[in-house]
């Protein structure tokens, strides 16, 4: 459950002020090409040559995956990971391109992910897989991502 959120009869999640806690909110993040990041770390690519961009992202814990605009694919030099089926909240389903090795940094935490490519999207959608992997709690009341532990990523294993 979200920090500061309550489940009410009927299954809705509300914040402590009684507002809908399933709202979405924006955060700043960096997206880049993970292959470039790895080359820079090993010294075979100057850090200034890493293809990366500061972007605005929408946190949506109801979405499962990372979704990026098609315009970022060429800019970051991302490679195909095939196709995937996408199901929207209105129950439509479509097939979309997927890309791999998308590097993400949010609040100093980083990881590499596959992403769905959305042709008409203008921002990045940050879904539950990224949020869980980077160990963020979603506080919709204050519209913040909160690290569960400020110093380390915590993993539940048993």
ABEGO torsion letter per residue (X at the ends): XBBGBBBBBGGBBBBAAGBBAABBBBBBBBBBBAAAAAAAAAGABBAAABBBBBBBBBBBAABABBBBBAAAAAAAGBBBAEBBBBBBAAGBBBBBBBBBGBBBBBGGBBBBBBBBBBAABABBBBBAAAAAAAGBBBBAAAGBBBBABAABBBBBAX
